[in-house]
Amino acid sequence: MSAKWRALQHRHRYTYSAVVFPSSFTDTLLSQSLLPSDPNVSLFFIHLKTLISLNSIYSQVNHAKNLVSSFTNLLSLKHTENDTPALQTACRLYVEVLFLENSVPLHRTLISGLSKVSNKDCQVLIVESFRDLCKEYKKWSDRKRFCLSRVALSIMGMPKLGFLISVVGDCAVLIGWDVVLGLNSVVSEIEDLGGRPSPVVMEQCQESLSCLYYLIQRFPGTFKCFEEVGFMERVLGVLISVLKSIAFTRDCFVAAGVALCAALQVCLTSEELGLIIVKVIFNGITSSSSGTNCFESEFRDVVLKVPFKGDLCFEINGFSVLSRLCLIRGILTAVSRAVLNSQFVVSSGGLKW
């Protein structure tokens, strides 16, 4: 899936407008530029101002290499405590570019620069900047969809993650909320206005669903810790909503099916997940391979462990054939081989397809 996402990003690399820099960003840069500073600091801010002045994504992509070079050179030098404020500002502005509208074509170049930073103190500044920006941009998720998940997906798609993967893990729930709120917004628009979202929105939804799957798969313990605050309930709810809809593309259904299976693994043990798959997906089980009766009360107890408002069995059984196929594909992708190899005795008339 990551390879497919990278192919999509490459295909669309030069079809977006130039990066949109908000006034708060340019004001911070202007105020910092007026302060006396080290020549290496000044050079970085000069390159950043040049990036802002360019009105084409083509030219911005080309200039990003100069920005990365000045940034990595700045952070590789020895600094005193007096340099810390300027370095903090430089790190924050550099990282914030990743969160800005239309910045995806710059992600690969900018993130590769971050991965090359070896100075531990500078890594701390980058991590702090990333955390702060995740918190800030999460507040705007109702107005700007998928800001956090776009950045996280770009980072997780890089071959050498280094210290960056730890900060993604620290912010995994914030990024997850960004996905949930963004998808809920799209689903609400579909229900209110009818029709289908634009191809660009569809691609954003598919990417955000892929990001959610990667996060759950990579940091299951982080998400399990937030079950009590209703986060997983919201995750499962929006994934079910996507799979119930007829407006999304096949790629979105596949990504939602994979993410749903990954989310269920956070909430259930392997044995419980196997029972859910056979009973809910295929609608038929009488006993396990050990010969122990599997009573309906036991199944209900398992279903109650899933943080979902409503009847999970009813919702899944109501999926279209395409959504059910995509969910089964999700099972094959996300569920462990041990669960898939579990044996159950199924009643002759109970299996449903």
N, C-alpha and C positions, 0 to 999 in steps of 0.2 A: 504493500500500500504506500509506503514511503517513496518507493521508486516512481510510482504513478503520480504521486503528488509533485515530486521534483520535475517530472516531465511536464505536468500542467503548468508549473511555475515557469519553466523554461519557455514553453510555448507562448505564454502570455507576457513574457518579460518586458516587451516594449510596447504593450498596448494600453498601459495605464497613463493617466495624466501625471504631471510632475508632482513630487511630494508636497503636501500641503503643510506649511509651517504656521502654527498658531501664533498670535501676537505675544502670548506669554513666553514662548520659546525665543522669539526674536528680541524681546525686551531684555530677557536674561542675558542673551549673547551680547547685546549692545552695552549693557551696564558692565559686563565683565571685560569687554574690549577696551573700555575707557580707563581701566585700572592699570597701573604699571605692573609689568610681569616679565618673567623670563622669556627670552626670544623663542624658545621651543613651545612655550605656552601660547605666545602670540601667533606663532605660525599655525598652530592647530586651529585657533579661532579664526584666522584669516581664511583657511581652507573651508571651515564651516560656513562662514559668511558667503564665500563663493558658491558653495553648494546651494544655499538659500536663494541666491540671485539668479540661478539658472532656471529657465522656464520650460525645460524639456527633460523628460525622463531619460532620453538618450544621453544628453550631456551630463546629467546627474550621475548616471551609472558610470560613465567614464571618469568623472571627477572623484567618485567615491574612493578610488584607489589612492589618490593623493591624501584624502582625509584619513584613511586607515593608516597610511605610512606615517603621517605626522602624529597620529594618536599613539601608535605602538612605540614610536621613537620617544615620545614624551614620557610614556609610562615605563620605559626601560632605563631611564636615567636615575641617578641618585637625587633624592630630594630632601629638603629640611622640613621641619614642622610648619614653617612659614608658607611653604608651597601647598599645603594641604587644602585650603579653601579653593584655590584655582584648580587643583586636580579634581576635587569633588565636583565642581561645576563642569569641568571638561568631561568627566565620566558620565555625569547625569545627562548632559546634552547629547553626547554620543549615543548613549543607550536609548534616549527618548526618540531619536530618529526612527528606531525600529518600530515604535508604537504609532507613528504618524500615518495619516491617510495616504494611500498610494505608495507606501515605502517598501512593499514586498520585493520589487526588483532589486533593491539595494541590500536586502537581508543577507544574502550569501556572502557578499564582500565584507559587510560590516561585522557579521558574526565571526567570520574567519579572523578578523583583526582582534576581536575579544579573546578568541581561543589561544592567541599567541602571547597573551599577557602572562608573564611568569612571576612578576613581582607580587609577593603575597599581600603586601599592604594595598597595592593597586587593585588586586583581585577583590579585596574586602570592599573597596570603594565601589567597584562595579556591581558586586552583589547587593550592597545597600541601595544603590541607585535602582537596580532592577526591582527590588522588593517595594521600594517607595512608589515607583511608577506603576507597578501592578495594583497597588492599593488605590492610587489616584485614578487610574483609567478604569478600574472596576466600577467606580462610582458613576461613570458615564456610560455604562454598558447599555442602558436603555436608549441612549441617543446614538452611540457609535458601536455597532455590532462587531464582535469578534476581534477587538484590538489586541487582547491578551493572547488569545488562542493562535492568532496568526504568528506572533512572535515566538511562542512556545513551539509551534510546529516547525518553524524554520530552524530553531535551535536543535530540536530533537532529530531533525533531518540531516544534520551535519555529521560527518564521519568521526571527527575528533571533538568530543564534547568537553573534556577536561572538567574544570571547576563549574562550568555553566550548568551542568545537569543537576547539581545539588541545589542551585537556586531555583530551578524549575520545580524541583521536588518540594522545596519550601513554600512555593507559591501555587502548588498544584490545585488546591481548593479554590483559590481566587480565580485561577484560569478556568477551572471547571464551572464556576458560577458565570463567568463570561460566556461560556458555551451555552449553558442552560438558558440564561436570559436572552441571548441572541436568538436561539432556536425558538424559544417561546414567542418572541416577537414576530418571527417569520410565520409560525403556525397561526398566531392570532390574526395576522394580515390575511392569510389564506382564508381563514374562516369568515372574516368580516367582509373582504372584498371579492372573494372567489378567484377563480383562475389559477395561474401558476406564477411563481416568482420568476424573475429574469434569470437568464443563464449565469450572470455574474453572481447573483444571490445564491443560486443553486450550488455553484462552485464553492462559495464561502461556507455554505452549510455542510457540504461534503468534507471540506478541509477541517471545519470545527469538530465534526463527528469523529474524524480520524484522530484529531488531537486528543479528544476526550478518551478514546480507546487507548492511545499510547500512554496517557497519564494514568489511567486506571490500571493498566497492565504493569506499568513500571513502578507505581507507588501505591499498591493496594492498601498497605497499612495506613497511609495518610488518609485515604478516603474512609476507611473503616472507623477511624477515630471520630469522624464527623457524622456518623449515622444518627446520633442522638439529636442533632440540631436540624434534622430534616433535609440535609443536603442530598443524600442518596435517594430519598423519596422524590425530590425534584428531578434528579438525573433520570431515574427510571420513568417518571411521568412524562418527561419531554421525549424520551426515546420511544415510548409506546405511542405517543401522539404522532411522531414522524412516521412510524411504521403503519399506523392506522390511516394516514392521509393517502390520497391518490395523486397529490400534486407534486410530490418530489420525484427526482430522477432515480434510476436504478442504482447509480453509484451512492446516492444518499441512503437508500434502503440497505444496501450492503454494509455501509459504514455504520448505520444505526443498529443493524443486526449484530455486528461484531461488538460494538460498544455495549449493547444490552447484555450479551453473554458475559462480557468482562465484568460488568456491574453486578450481575447476579452472583458471580464468584466472590465478590467482596462480602456479600451478605450471607452466603451459605457455605456449608462444608461440601466436600467433594461428593459424599453420599447423597446429601440433600439436593445438590445440583443435578445429579444423575436422575433422581426421582422426579424432579421438576421437568426435566427434558422429556422423559418417557411419558409421564402422565399428562403434562400440559401440551407439549408440542405434538406428541403422537397419540395422546388420548387413550392410553390403555396399559394397565399393569395390575397384576393380581398378587405377585409375590416376588421376592428377591431370589437370587440363585441359591441362597443358603436354605431356602425352604420356609423361612419365617414369613408369616402372613403380614402383608402390608395393609393395615387397616386405613380406612378413609380418615379416621381421626388423626393418624400419624401424618398423613399427607396434608391435612388442614393445618397441623402444627407447623409444618415446613413452610407452607404458603404464608402463614402469619409472620414468619421471620423476615419475609420480603417487605421492605418499607414502601408499600405502594397503596395509594388511596384508591379503592375500588376493587373489582373482581379481576385479578390477574389472569385467571384461566379464561374468563369470558372475553377479555380484551384480546388475548392472543388467538383464541379460537375464531375471533372475528376478523383476523387479518385476511387480506387478499392472498391469492395463491402466490403472487410475486413476492409479497412481504414475507410469507411463510418460507419460501425458497431462500430468501436473503437471510432470514433468521437461522435456517439450517446451515447455510454457508457460514454464518457467524459462529455457530456451534463448532463446526469443523476447524475454524481459524483460531478461536479464542479459548476453547475448552481443552483441558489437558487430556493427554492420551489415556491416562489412568481412568478418568471419568468416562471417556468414550468406549473403553473396553469393559466397563461394568456390565454384568449380565443380569437381565431381568426376565422373568417368565411373563409373557404377555398373553392375555386372553385372545382367543381366535377372532372374536368379533370386535375387539376393542381398538385395534390399531386404526388410526385415522390419517389420511393424507389429503 
